[in-house]
Amino acid sequence: MMKKRLLVETWGDFQKIPNLSELMPVEMSVACELRDKGLIESLLIKDGLKGAYIVYTETDKEKVAEILKKLPLYPYFEKIEYTLVDKTY
């Protein structure tokens, strides 16, 4: 059975963020909270901290866009792309 998911890809050079070492633990805490609420299924950080792939169980783009704004790194996202996908397993 296929399940709809919203794949969010973000871009940014997070290594250039001056207070990254302070923001990352907060970012991960917020992401874990969203995971525990069942909103995020997976979070994959791109090599070199150049962005992330986030798989949301919520498929409404507007709702996910609002959720993204809760992430401390959100202001540093240079680009965000949303793709509705079918999860097969």
N, CA, C and O of each residue as an XYZ file, in Angstrom:
356
protein
N       0.837     -1.180      0.000
C       0.000      0.000      0.000
C       0.887      1.250      0.000
O       1.795      1.379      0.822
N       0.614      2.158     -0.923
C       1.402      3.382     -1.017
C       0.813      4.455     -0.102
O      -0.402      4.575      0.055
N       1.705      5.216      0.482
C       1.299      6.310      1.353
C       1.877      7.601      0.806
O       3.043      7.646      0.412
N       1.075      8.643      0.780
C       1.541      9.945      0.328
C       2.463     10.547      1.387
O       2.225     10.416      2.588
N       3.503     11.200      0.922
C       4.436     11.921      1.771
C       4.813     13.209      1.046
O       4.692     13.299     -0.176
N       5.263     14.191      1.796
C       5.763     15.413      1.192
C       7.258     15.460      1.455
O       7.701     15.526      2.601
N       8.033     15.423      0.369
C       9.483     15.509      0.451
C       9.868     16.973      0.315
O       9.528     17.629     -0.669
N      10.577     17.471      1.306
C      11.019     18.857      1.294
C      12.537     18.852      1.163
O      13.239     18.236      1.965
N      13.032     19.541      0.148
C      14.472     19.686     -0.018
C      14.834     21.138      0.248
O      14.232     22.058     -0.306
N      15.824     21.323      1.101
C      16.283     22.674      1.405
C      17.724     22.832      0.948
O      18.493     21.872      0.908
N      18.070     24.061      0.607
C      19.432     24.403      0.217
C      19.925     25.547      1.080
O      19.157     26.422      1.478
N      21.202     25.527      1.358
C      21.840     26.604      2.103
C      23.235     26.158      2.500
O      23.494     24.961      2.625
N      24.129     27.104      2.696
C      25.480     26.765      3.137
C      25.544     27.014      4.628
O      25.965     28.077      5.084
N      25.121     26.017      5.374
C      24.978     26.178      6.813
C      26.318     26.332      7.523
O      26.362     26.836      8.646
N      27.412     25.907      6.891
C      28.729     26.071      7.500
C      29.098     27.549      7.647
O      29.985     27.894      8.428
N      28.426     28.410      6.905
C      28.704     29.853      6.965
C      27.931     30.557      8.073
O      28.127     31.751      8.297
N      27.057     29.837      8.770
C      26.275     30.435      9.851
C      27.191     30.605     11.062
O      27.740     29.625     11.565
N      27.359     31.837     11.531
C      28.319     32.083     12.613
C      28.014     31.333     13.911
O      28.944     30.880     14.578
N      26.766     31.190     14.283
C      26.405     30.525     15.542
C      25.804     29.138     15.303
O      24.912     28.709     16.036
N      26.293     28.443     14.280
C      25.751     27.125     13.923
C      25.842     26.141     15.081
O      24.917     25.357     15.297
N      26.932     26.168     15.822
C      27.098     25.210     16.921
C      26.036     25.407     18.005
O      25.716     24.468     18.735
N      25.492     26.613     18.113
C      24.404     26.872     19.063
C      23.043     26.498     18.469
O      22.160     26.018     19.180
N      22.884     26.720     17.170
C      21.595     26.482     16.515
C      21.313     24.996     16.256
O      20.164     24.565     16.349
N      22.345     24.214     15.934
C      22.121     22.812     15.553
C      21.452     21.988     16.649
O      20.533     21.231     16.334
N      21.856     22.088     17.919
C      21.144     21.297     18.937
C      19.671     21.687     19.060
O      18.819     20.835     19.310
N      19.378     22.964     18.886
C      17.986     23.422     18.949
C      17.225     22.909     17.723
O      16.082     22.466     17.833
N      17.869     22.973     16.562
C      17.271     22.468     15.315
C      16.906     20.983     15.471
O      15.798     20.567     15.134
N      17.850     20.203     15.982
C      17.614     18.767     16.150
C      16.529     18.502     17.195
O      15.742     17.566     17.048
N      16.483     19.306     18.228
C      15.439     19.156     19.256
C      14.050     19.409     18.667
O      13.111     18.656     18.926
N      13.932     20.472     17.877
C      12.650     20.789     17.241
C      12.277     19.674     16.250
O      11.126     19.238     16.204
N      13.251     19.221     15.466
C      12.990     18.148     14.495
C      12.548     16.863     15.203
O      11.638     16.179     14.735
N      13.186     16.538     16.322
C      12.801     15.337     17.086
C      11.393     15.483     17.658
O      10.633     14.516     17.703
N      11.053     16.678     18.089
C       9.705     16.927     18.600
C       8.671     16.716     17.491
O       7.622     16.115     17.721
N       8.974     17.214     16.289
C       8.075     17.031     15.146
C       7.985     15.553     14.761
O       6.921     15.068     14.377
N       9.109     14.845     14.868
C       9.111     13.397     14.606
C       8.236     12.677     15.627
O       7.438     11.809     15.275
N       8.398     13.048     16.891
C       7.628     12.400     17.948
C       6.128     12.661     17.809
O       5.311     11.850     18.247
N       5.769     13.784     17.204
C       4.363     14.095     16.943
C       3.851     13.402     15.679
O       2.668     13.485     15.350
N       4.763     12.713     14.971
C       4.369     11.999     13.759
C       4.331     12.852     12.518
O       3.784     12.422     11.502
N       4.890     14.046     12.558
C       4.859     14.939     11.395
C       6.052     14.734     10.463
O       5.922     14.867      9.246
N       7.210     14.411     11.033
C       8.408     14.148     10.238
C       8.704     12.658     10.306
O       8.724     12.061     11.383
N       8.934     12.071      9.144
C       9.283     10.653      9.086
C      10.800     10.472      8.997
O      11.357      9.570      9.623
N      11.462     11.322      8.225
C      12.913     11.213      8.045
C      13.519     12.596      7.879
O      12.887     13.520      7.365
N      14.767     12.711      8.331
C      15.546     13.935      8.156
C      16.932     13.513      7.723
O      17.620     12.792      8.446
N      17.347     13.957      6.553
C      18.658     13.628      6.005
C      19.408     14.936      5.742
O      18.931     15.796      5.002
N      20.572     15.074      6.350
C      21.388     16.269      6.163
C      22.308     16.037      4.968
O      22.963     14.998      4.876
N      22.357     17.001      4.059
C      23.226     16.872      2.889
C      24.692     16.976      3.301
O      25.040     17.653      4.268
N      25.528     16.294      2.548
C      26.966     16.326      2.780
C      27.467     17.770      2.761
O      27.064     18.567      1.913
N      28.334     18.090      3.691
C      28.890     19.440      3.760
C      27.929     20.455      4.335
O      28.143     21.658      4.190
N      26.862     19.992      4.993
C      25.839     20.886      5.568
C      25.306     21.878      4.539
O      25.190     23.073      4.809
N      24.982     21.360      3.352
C      24.486     22.208      2.261
C      22.965     22.188      2.147
O      22.413     22.627      1.138
N      22.286     21.680      3.177
C      20.837     21.609      3.158
C      20.371     20.275      3.701
O      21.136     19.542      4.328
N      19.104     19.965      3.454
C      18.536     18.733      3.999
C      17.387     18.245      3.129
O      16.815     18.982      2.326
N      17.075     16.965      3.326
C      15.866     16.356      2.798
C      15.036     15.990      4.013
O      15.528     15.334      4.931
N      13.786     16.410      4.022
C      12.892     16.108      5.138
C      11.638     15.462      4.567
O      11.001     16.013      3.669
N      11.288     14.295      5.090
C      10.077     13.603      4.643
C       8.995     13.837      5.687
O       9.116     13.413      6.836
N       7.949     14.511      5.272
C       6.812     14.825      6.149
C       5.668     13.872      5.886
O       5.391     13.527      4.738
N       5.003     13.446      6.947
C       3.784     12.652      6.793
C       2.613     13.565      6.443
O       1.640     13.128      5.827
N       2.710     14.815      6.832
C       1.718     15.842      6.447
C       1.949     16.143      4.971
O       3.084     16.380      4.556
N       0.885     16.135      4.180
C       1.044     16.338      2.740
C       0.527     17.686      2.251
O       0.620     17.984      1.060
N      -0.011     18.497      3.140
C      -0.485     19.827      2.762
C       0.702     20.786      2.754
O       1.299     21.057      3.796
N       1.035     21.290      1.584
C       2.216     22.144      1.418
C       2.172     23.383      2.315
O       3.192     23.761      2.892
N       1.026     24.006      2.435
C       0.913     25.218      3.251
C       1.164     24.909      4.729
O       1.826     25.678      5.426
N       0.631     23.780      5.201
C       0.857     23.385      6.595
C       2.335     23.089      6.840
O       2.898     23.494      7.857
N       2.950     22.384      5.906
C       4.373     22.060      6.052
C       5.214     23.335      5.997
O       6.195     23.457      6.730
N       4.847     24.271      5.150
C       5.576     25.543      5.077
C       5.537     26.257      6.427
O       6.529     26.862      6.834
N       4.414     26.192      7.118
C       4.306     26.800      8.448
C       5.143     26.037      9.470
O       5.769     26.640     10.342
N       5.153     24.720      9.361
C       5.956     23.905     10.272
C       7.437     24.219     10.083
O       8.182     24.327     11.057
N       7.863     24.366      8.828
C       9.266     24.662      8.536
C       9.746     25.939      9.221
O      10.902     26.037      9.633
N       8.861     26.898      9.336
C       9.221     28.179      9.945
C       9.602     28.033     11.418
O      10.206     28.939     11.991
N       9.256     26.900     12.037
C       9.602     26.658     13.435
C      11.063     26.239     13.596
O      11.614     26.298     14.695
N      11.687     25.817     12.494
C      13.070     25.357     12.565
C      14.021     26.553     12.672
O      13.900     27.502     11.898
N      14.957     26.522     13.612
C      15.889     27.637     13.796
C      16.732     27.953     12.552
O      17.154     29.095     12.375
N      16.981     26.965     11.698
C      17.772     27.212     10.496
C      16.934     27.755      9.337
O      17.477     28.105      8.289
N      15.634     27.826      9.521
C      14.740     28.287      8.444
C      15.197     29.599      7.795
O      15.181     29.695      6.568
N      15.603     30.614      8.574
C      16.014     31.868      7.929
C      17.226     31.722      6.996
O      17.496     32.606      6.182
N      17.939     30.622      7.118
C      19.144     30.413      6.316
C      18.890     29.532      5.095
O      19.810     29.274      4.318
N      17.653     29.067      4.915
C      17.330     28.278      3.731
C      17.333     29.220      2.529
O      16.570     30.185      2.482
N      18.191     28.932      1.569
C      18.271     29.761      0.366
C      17.186     29.374     -0.637
O      16.745     30.193     -1.443
N      16.768     28.115     -0.571
C      15.754     27.602     -1.494
C      15.060     26.438     -0.810
O      15.685     25.684     -0.064
N      13.766     26.291     -1.065
C      12.985     25.174     -0.542
C      12.142     24.622     -1.683
O      11.484     25.375     -2.401
N      12.166     23.313     -1.843
C      11.362     22.679     -2.880
C      10.496     21.592     -2.240
O      10.968     20.820     -1.405
N       9.236     21.543     -2.641
C       8.267     20.592     -2.109
C       7.874     19.620     -3.212
O       7.540     20.040     -4.320
N       7.911     18.312     -2.914
C       7.528     17.300     -3.885
C       6.640     16.267     -3.208
O       7.056     15.626     -2.242
N       5.435     16.104     -3.703
C       4.521     15.075     -3.193
C       4.969     13.746     -3.791
O       5.124     13.625     -5.006
N       5.178     12.745     -2.926
C       5.657     11.442     -3.356
C       4.789     10.328     -2.785
O       4.030     10.532     -1.838
N       4.916      9.158     -3.378
C       4.263      7.951     -2.858
C       5.326      7.087     -2.214
O       6.308      6.722     -2.859
N       5.137      6.757     -0.939
C       6.053      5.853     -0.254
C       5.538      4.440     -0.448
O       4.379      4.142     -0.158
N       6.411      3.573     -0.940
C       6.001      2.200     -1.212
C       6.439      1.251     -0.106
O       5.791      0.226      0.108
N       7.514      1.559      0.598
C       7.964      0.749      1.735
C       8.924      1.537      2.576
O       9.419      1.032      3.584
